Amino acid sequence: VKQDGFWRMWFSSKGDCYAPRYAESEDGINWTRYDDAIDLLPSPGGPDEEMVCYSAVIEHDGRNIMFYNGNGYGQNGICLAVEE
């Protein structure tokens, strides 16, 4: 997504569990990762307890909204996170 003059990318990577990550670029070719930029952790006992993956981000009213798959690559549901 291009916002505020930067290309922004949200993706997931696996550590202890699949978790969301963020990177940005000025040219869309060279990227810098900011792995701690997203403060979204799996919800104990929730549909995303084991994984947060396959995100899609849209901007609405100046805020980013992330739709993402939970456990089982979405088998347990599609989740929503709104930027504060």
C-alpha positions as a Markdown table, in Angstrom:
| # | Residue | x | y | z |
|---|---|---|---|---|
| 1 | Val | 0.0 | 0.0 | 0.0 |
| 2 | Lys | 1.3 | 3.5 | -0.8 |
| 3 | Gln | 0.7 | 5.9 | 2.1 |
| 4 | Asp | 2.3 | 9.2 | 3.0 |
| 5 | Gly | 5.0 | 8.8 | 0.2 |
| 6 | Phe | 6.1 | 5.4 | 1.4 |
| 7 | Trp | 5.3 | 1.9 | 0.3 |
| 8 | Arg | 4.0 | -0.1 | 3.3 |
| 9 | Met | 3.8 | -3.9 | 3.6 |
| 10 | Trp | 2.2 | -6.1 | 6.3 |
| 11 | Phe | 3.1 | -9.8 | 6.3 |
| 12 | Ser | 3.6 | -12.7 | 8.7 |
| 13 | Ser | 6.6 | -14.7 | 9.7 |
| 14 | Lys | 7.0 | -17.7 | 11.9 |
| 15 | Gly | 8.9 | -17.6 | 15.2 |
| 16 | Asp | 7.1 | -19.2 | 18.2 |
| 17 | Cys | 3.9 | -18.7 | 16.2 |
| 18 | Tyr | 3.0 | -16.8 | 13.0 |
| 19 | Ala | 2.9 | -13.2 | 13.9 |
| 20 | Pro | 2.4 | -10.0 | 11.9 |
| 21 | Arg | 5.4 | -7.9 | 10.7 |
| 22 | Tyr | 5.8 | -4.6 | 8.9 |
| 23 | Ala | 8.2 | -3.1 | 6.4 |
| 24 | Glu | 8.4 | 0.1 | 4.4 |
| 25 | Ser | 10.1 | 1.3 | 1.3 |
| 26 | Glu | 10.6 | 4.6 | -0.5 |
| 27 | Asp | 11.0 | 3.0 | -4.0 |
| 28 | Gly | 9.1 | -0.3 | -3.6 |
| 29 | Ile | 12.3 | -2.3 | -4.3 |
| 30 | Asn | 14.5 | -1.8 | -1.2 |
| 31 | Trp | 12.6 | -2.6 | 2.0 |
| 32 | Thr | 13.4 | -2.0 | 5.7 |
| 33 | Arg | 11.7 | -4.3 | 8.2 |
| 34 | Tyr | 10.3 | -3.1 | 11.5 |
| 35 | Asp | 9.4 | -6.4 | 13.1 |
| 36 | Asp | 8.3 | -4.8 | 16.4 |
| 37 | Ala | 6.2 | -2.1 | 14.8 |
| 38 | Ile | 2.9 | -4.1 | 15.1 |
| 39 | Asp | 1.7 | -4.6 | 18.7 |
| 40 | Leu | -0.7 | -7.4 | 17.8 |
| 41 | Leu | -0.3 | -10.6 | 19.8 |
| 42 | Pro | -2.3 | -13.8 | 19.6 |
| 43 | Ser | -5.3 | -13.9 | 21.9 |
| 44 | Pro | -5.1 | -16.6 | 24.6 |
| 45 | Gly | -8.1 | -18.8 | 23.9 |
| 46 | Gly | -9.1 | -16.8 | 20.9 |
| 47 | Pro | -9.4 | -17.7 | 17.2 |
| 48 | Asp | -5.9 | -16.3 | 16.7 |
| 49 | Glu | -4.2 | -18.0 | 19.6 |
| 50 | Glu | -1.7 | -19.9 | 17.5 |
| 51 | Met | -1.3 | -17.6 | 14.4 |
| 52 | Val | -1.9 | -14.2 | 12.9 |
| 53 | Cys | -1.4 | -14.6 | 9.2 |
| 54 | Tyr | -2.4 | -13.6 | 5.6 |
| 55 | Ser | -3.2 | -10.0 | 6.5 |
| 56 | Ala | -4.9 | -7.5 | 4.3 |
| 57 | Val | -4.8 | -3.8 | 5.3 |
| 58 | Ile | -7.1 | -1.1 | 4.2 |
| 59 | Glu | -7.2 | 2.6 | 5.2 |
| 60 | His | -10.5 | 4.0 | 6.5 |
| 61 | Asp | -11.1 | 7.4 | 8.0 |
| 62 | Gly | -7.3 | 7.9 | 8.4 |
| 63 | Arg | -6.8 | 4.6 | 10.3 |
| 64 | Asn | -5.4 | 1.3 | 9.1 |
| 65 | Ile | -7.7 | -1.7 | 9.5 |
| 66 | Met | -6.2 | -5.2 | 9.2 |
| 67 | Phe | -8.2 | -8.3 | 8.4 |
| 68 | Tyr | -6.2 | -11.5 | 9.0 |
| 69 | Asn | -6.6 | -15.2 | 9.4 |
| 70 | Gly | -6.4 | -16.9 | 12.7 |
| 71 | Asn | -5.6 | -20.5 | 13.7 |
| 72 | Gly | -5.4 | -23.1 | 11.0 |
| 73 | Tyr | -4.7 | -20.5 | 8.3 |
| 74 | Gly | -8.2 | -19.1 | 8.9 |
| 75 | Gln | -10.0 | -22.3 | 9.7 |
| 76 | Asn | -11.0 | -20.8 | 13.0 |
| 77 | Gly | -12.0 | -17.5 | 11.6 |
| 78 | Ile | -11.1 | -14.2 | 10.1 |
| 79 | Cys | -10.1 | -11.5 | 12.6 |
| 80 | Leu | -10.0 | -7.8 | 12.6 |
| 81 | Ala | -7.5 | -5.3 | 14.1 |
| 82 | Val | -7.9 | -1.5 | 14.1 |
| 83 | Glu | -5.0 | 0.9 | 14.4 |
| 84 | Glu | -5.2 | 3.0 | 17.5 |
